[in-house]
Amino acid sequence: MAVVSCAGPDPGPPAAWEPYLPRRASAARDHVQGIVGITQFSPGTAVAAPGTNVVSDGAQTFPMLGGSFQHSMTDGEVRLGLEGGISGGWQSTRTVLALGNGAIVTQRDNDVLLLDGFVGAYATIPLEGGWRIYGGAGPVLQYASIKTLSVDQPSGSERDSVDGVGGGWYARAGVELELGGPLLLGFGVRWVDSYAYLGPDFNDLIIEGVQFGLTVSQSY
């Protein structure tokens, strides 16, 4: 008696059009990402009003918005490429000193705006179940703007502003899950260490902190 095994038809080589078929969102080559979260600056960060240098000696938290573009240049389990994007944060503070009867003696308003653009090396790993993890690192171009309004009664008010640019470095990592179709939802962390030159009359603005944000990505 002869036993014949049947392994099924040979799948053969992939069709010529398969490389052009849509990929799963987690395995796509390109991702456009929006980010919303907070930046937690290290204690002693010189987020400063002109002439005062440090607003607070403790840790400071800014709201943060950003976006990035990620492009994979290789295939495989670990995909390498490039990424770039922007990130911004802001804070408004008011300090008021008053007499006992409630009359304002001194008031100072500080408005701080921080923007940075970044470009770096990028790697992503598609995982089972529609997950992906990614990371990137590279240089940062930093911009800072600080505006103050000082009100001293009865002498009146004085406005002052200063801005500058500088550079630094960033590193970030995150994880995302497919929502269906081309969209992914996730969470990311980004570390920044940079400075901005504010001119010869002020110390450099030293910016070091960690960003935590929710991400929504569109894959292509």
SULTA-V955568 format. One record per backbone hydrogen bond with DSSP energy under -1.0 kcal/mol. CO is the residue of the C=O (numbers start at 0). NH is the residue of the N-H. If there is no record, write none. Layout:
BEGIN
CO_NH + CO_NH
END
This chain:
BEGIN
14_17 + 16_19 + 17_20 + 23_26 + 28_71 + 29_219 + 30_69 + 31_217 + 32_67 + 33_215 + 34_65 + 35_213 + 36_63 + 37_211 + 38_61 + 39_209 + 41_44 + 44_46 + 45_47 + 46_54 + 48_51 + 48_52 + 51_53 + 59_40 + 61_38 + 63_36 + 64_87 + 65_34 + 66_85 + 67_32 + 68_83 + 69_30 + 70_81 + 78_123 + 79_72 + 80_121 + 81_70 + 82_119 + 83_68 + 84_117 + 85_66 + 86_115 + 87_64 + 88_113 + 90_111 + 92_109 + 94_107 + 96_104 + 96_105 + 98_101 + 102_98 + 104_152 + 105_96 + 106_150 + 107_94 + 108_148 + 109_92 + 110_146 + 111_90 + 112_144 + 113_88 + 114_142 + 115_86 + 116_140 + 117_84 + 119_82 + 120_136 + 121_80 + 122_134 + 123_78 + 124_132 + 129_177 + 130_126 + 131_175 + 132_124 + 133_173 + 134_122 + 135_171 + 136_120 + 137_169 + 138_118 + 139_167 + 140_116 + 141_165 + 142_114 + 143_163 + 144_112 + 145_161 + 146_110 + 147_159 + 148_108 + 149_157 + 150_106 + 151_155 + 155_151 + 157_149 + 159_147 + 161_145 + 163_143 + 164_196 + 165_141 + 166_194 + 167_139 + 168_192 + 169_137 + 170_190 + 171_135 + 172_188 + 173_133 + 174_186 + 175_131 + 176_184 + 179_182 + 181_218 + 182_178 + 183_216 + 184_176 + 185_214 + 186_174 + 187_212 + 188_172 + 189_210 + 190_170 + 191_208 + 192_168 + 193_206 + 195_204 + 198_201 + 204_195 + 206_193 + 207_41 + 208_191 + 209_39 + 210_189 + 211_37 + 212_187 + 213_35 + 214_185 + 215_33 + 216_183 + 217_31
END
